[in-house]
Amino acid sequence: MKKTIILSIFGCTAIAVPNVRGQSGPDIINSSGGYAVVGGRTFEWSIAEMVVTTEVGGSVIVTQGLLQPIDSALTSVPVTGIPSSQLTVYPNPTKSIVNISFDAPASGNLSYKLLDMAGRLIAEDSNPVSKGSSVRQVDLGKLANANYMLQVFYTEGDKSSSSTFKIQKIN
């Protein structure tokens, strides 16, 4: 029997479902939510999602909403989040330019992908970075007013980390 935890915080409902494949990190992309490991099982939640259900049949797992398990065997390089002390994305919302400010702990490569909410690639770029601070700019000026996902990746040797931001483009 599946366990479901329902939390109510300030009128928002969050539903946590167990991560049935047992990954060790979050695999959701949304503006609010998180994950926790309890008793060796990973639970993920998102705030303000109306209904989240998971159905399992044989080897097929389907989750309504954003809590889709990712098969970690498909990732050849372990990916961790970029610490917020090293990465800042601003302004958000924006009318045109979004700045990616990054403090690299060592020389490596910084890249980004800008996606629309349907997951289509809008723009991408990749550049080497030296140890220390750098700023990259992403121009959203010609794009329609909408929400976009900005994925930022930092690779140093065989270590890789990434963070994802929801960016709002306004007039």
C-alpha positions as CSV (number, residue, x, y, z in Angstrom):
1,M,0.0,0.0,0.0
2,K,1.4,3.4,-0.9
3,K,1.8,6.0,1.7
4,T,0.9,9.6,0.9
5,I,1.7,12.5,3.1
6,I,-0.5,15.7,2.8
7,L,0.7,18.9,4.2
8,S,-1.2,22.2,4.5
9,I,0.9,25.3,4.9
10,F,-0.6,28.8,4.6
11,G,-3.5,27.5,2.5
12,C,-1.2,25.7,0.0
13,T,-1.5,22.0,-0.3
14,A,1.6,19.8,-0.9
15,I,1.4,16.1,-1.6
16,A,4.4,13.9,-1.1
17,V,4.8,10.6,-2.9
18,P,7.6,8.1,-2.3
19,N,10.2,8.0,-5.0
20,V,9.7,4.3,-6.0
21,R,13.0,3.9,-7.8
22,G,15.0,5.1,-4.7
23,Q,17.1,7.9,-6.2
24,S,19.1,10.0,-3.8
25,G,18.2,13.5,-5.1
26,P,15.4,15.7,-6.3
27,D,14.1,15.1,-9.8
28,I,11.3,17.8,-10.0
29,I,11.4,21.1,-11.7
30,N,8.9,23.6,-10.3
31,S,9.0,26.9,-8.6
32,S,8.3,25.6,-5.1
33,G,8.7,22.3,-3.3
34,G,11.5,20.0,-2.3
35,Y,12.5,16.5,-1.2
36,A,13.5,14.7,1.9
37,V,14.9,11.3,2.7
38,V,13.0,9.5,5.5
39,G,13.8,6.0,6.5
40,G,15.9,5.5,3.4
41,R,13.1,6.5,1.0
42,T,13.0,9.7,-0.9
43,F,9.8,11.8,-0.7
44,E,9.2,14.7,-3.1
45,W,6.6,17.4,-2.9
46,S,5.5,20.5,-4.8
47,I,3.5,23.4,-3.5
48,A,0.2,24.4,-5.1
49,E,-0.2,21.4,-7.4
50,M,-3.8,20.4,-7.2
51,V,-3.6,16.6,-7.7
52,V,-0.6,14.3,-7.9
53,T,-1.2,10.5,-8.3
54,T,1.1,7.7,-9.1
55,E,0.1,4.5,-10.9
56,V,2.4,1.5,-11.1
57,G,1.8,-1.4,-13.5
58,G,4.6,-3.9,-14.0
59,S,7.7,-1.9,-14.9
60,V,5.7,1.2,-15.9
61,I,5.5,4.1,-13.4
62,V,3.3,7.1,-14.3
63,T,2.9,10.2,-12.1
64,Q,0.4,12.9,-12.9
65,G,2.1,16.2,-12.4
66,L,5.8,17.1,-12.2
67,L,7.1,14.3,-9.9
68,Q,8.4,12.0,-12.6
69,P,11.2,9.6,-11.5
70,I,14.4,9.8,-13.6
71,D,16.3,6.6,-14.2
72,S,19.7,7.4,-12.7
73,A,21.4,4.8,-14.9
74,L,20.9,7.2,-17.8
75,T,23.2,9.8,-16.2
76,S,26.9,9.0,-16.8
77,V,28.2,11.8,-14.6
78,P,26.7,12.3,-11.1
79,V,25.0,15.7,-11.0
80,T,24.6,17.8,-7.9
81,G,23.1,21.2,-7.3
82,I,25.2,24.3,-7.6
83,P,25.4,26.0,-4.2
84,S,23.4,29.2,-4.1
85,S,26.5,30.9,-2.7
86,Q,28.2,30.3,-6.0
87,L,25.3,31.0,-8.5
88,T,22.9,33.9,-8.7
89,V,20.4,34.5,-11.6
90,Y,18.9,38.0,-11.7
91,P,16.7,40.0,-12.3
92,N,13.6,37.8,-12.2
93,P,11.1,38.7,-13.5
94,T,12.9,40.4,-16.4
95,K,12.0,42.5,-19.4
96,S,15.1,41.6,-21.4
97,I,18.5,40.5,-20.0
98,V,19.0,37.8,-17.3
99,N,22.4,37.7,-15.7
100,I,24.0,34.5,-14.6
101,S,26.6,35.4,-11.9
102,F,28.9,32.5,-11.0
103,D,31.8,32.1,-8.6
104,A,33.8,29.2,-10.0
105,P,35.7,27.2,-7.4
106,A,38.2,26.2,-10.1
107,S,38.6,26.4,-13.9
108,G,35.8,24.5,-15.7
109,N,33.0,24.9,-18.1
110,L,29.7,26.9,-17.5
111,S,26.8,26.3,-19.8
112,Y,23.1,27.0,-19.9
113,K,19.9,25.9,-21.7
114,L,16.8,28.1,-21.9
115,L,13.7,26.1,-22.3
116,D,10.0,27.0,-22.8
117,M,7.5,25.4,-20.4
118,A,6.9,22.6,-22.9
119,G,10.5,21.7,-22.7
120,R,11.5,23.0,-26.2
121,L,15.1,24.4,-26.4
122,I,15.1,28.1,-27.0
123,A,18.8,29.0,-26.5
124,E,21.9,27.4,-25.2
125,D,25.6,28.4,-24.7
126,S,28.7,27.0,-23.3
127,N,32.0,28.7,-22.3
128,P,35.1,27.9,-20.3
129,V,35.4,29.7,-16.9
130,S,38.4,30.5,-14.8
131,K,38.5,30.3,-11.0
132,G,36.7,33.3,-9.6
133,S,33.6,35.4,-10.5
134,S,32.1,35.8,-13.9
135,V,28.8,37.0,-15.4
136,R,27.0,35.6,-18.4
137,Q,24.0,37.3,-20.0
138,V,20.9,35.7,-21.6
139,D,18.8,37.9,-23.8
140,L,15.1,37.3,-23.5
141,G,14.2,40.6,-25.2
142,K,12.7,39.1,-28.4
143,L,10.9,36.3,-26.6
144,A,7.2,36.3,-25.8
145,N,6.0,37.2,-22.3
146,A,5.9,33.8,-20.6
147,N,7.7,31.6,-18.1
148,Y,10.9,29.8,-19.1
149,M,13.2,27.3,-17.5
150,L,16.9,28.2,-17.3
151,Q,19.2,25.3,-16.6
152,V,22.7,26.2,-15.6
153,F,25.5,23.6,-15.7
154,Y,29.0,23.7,-14.3
155,T,31.6,21.0,-15.2
156,E,35.0,20.6,-13.6
157,G,36.9,17.6,-14.7
158,D,34.6,14.6,-14.1
159,K,32.4,16.5,-11.6
160,S,29.2,18.1,-12.9
161,S,26.6,20.2,-11.1
162,S,23.4,22.0,-12.2
163,S,20.6,24.2,-11.1
164,T,17.3,25.1,-12.7
165,F,15.5,28.4,-12.4
166,K,12.0,29.4,-13.5
167,I,12.4,32.8,-15.3
168,Q,9.4,35.1,-15.9
169,K,9.6,37.3,-19.0
170,I,7.4,40.5,-18.8
171,N,6.9,43.7,-20.7
